[in-house]
Amino acid sequence: MEKNGQTRKQINLEDNSLAMLLFGEAGENIKRFEKKLGVAIDTRGALVTVSGDAQKAALTERLILELYALLKKGYQFHPNDLDYAIKMLSSEKDAHLSDIFMDTVLVSFKKKSVAPKGVAQKRYIEAIRKFDIVFGIGPAGTGKTYLAMAMAVAGLMNKEVDRIILTRPAVEAGEKLGFLPGDIVAKVDPYLRPLYDALHDMMDLERAQKLMERGAIEVAPLAFMRGRTLNDSFVVLDEAQNTTLEQMKMFLTRLGFGSKAVITGDVTQVDLPLAKPSGLVEAQKILQGIAGIEMVFFSEIDVVRHPLVTEVIKAFEKTESRRRNKDV
């Protein structure tokens, strides 16, 4: 029934136990939908009635049916998945939650499934499967590095590659490496710490340590890649916006037979001196259109961290845009 742009939709979910799972404890998920989508939702057993603006009600109906379909397939969603689902279906008319959430990349030692949480992430992992060189470019919090590492760990576990190499440029952001205590390993270790953290989230510490001792997993600064040929390897270059053009060329020409390279970075967070162009920015122009190389771009819509991270990114982008317009 529709009147003055308002509508009332009824959805019969049939399975009462699955419906209760979908509604959440004390209907917390239903309250979340009402707040996020601006509709009124009434539940009686497995019968759901959605009232409100016609477009919002249609989106809510689609969301409920797609989440219910996921539950029928055995998917167990985290509360944050609901927010990702709303964001995804709001921005992508052709998106289907089952195609995305059910595409498990890796099950970690904590029995946690690593899977895409949005259309861009799905496109990204499909690109990594298909192409040997993939660039993941976009803001922090979009899962670029985490998903690349999950794909690398899965590749090693499935014997698709013989080793994983994780690397980052050690850029001096405000501190001089020479003034830090310790040898070169101790000096660069803080730059590599985020890679260790992500690795240990997917693999127990003892196993990761053994693989590193055997050389099956290597975490090293970018400078250590010079002069090497990397065969049968899955190589992840993180924070690539802080490479120089020469470093980017050096890295890309290390790739040997049977290897994949994933390069991730955020071109809005370059820490290089102003006179030095970013290797990632330049690579976007130079390598565009080369067969076998794929570039996947993320935006603030794809952020999968705390909702405020999206707002912070938007606020900074507005300020930077105004500044650029002033300079023109």
Secondary structure, DSSP 8 states (H G I E B T S, - for coil): -EETTEEEEEEE---HHHHHHHH-GGGHHHHHHHHHHT-EEEEETTEEEEEEEHHHHHHHHHHHHHHHHHHHTT----HHHHHHHHHHHHH-TT--HHHHHT---EE-TTS-EE---SHHHHHHHHHHHH-SEEEEE--TTSSHHHHHHHHHHHHHHTTSSSEEEEEE----SSS-GGGSSS-HHHHHHHHHHHHHHHHHHHS-HHHHHHHHHHTSEEEEEGGGGTT--B-SEEEEE-SGGGSBHHHHHHHHTTB-TT-EEEEEE-TT---S-TTS-BHHHHHHHHSTT-TTEEEEE--GGG--S-HHHHHHHHHHHHHHHHHHHHH-
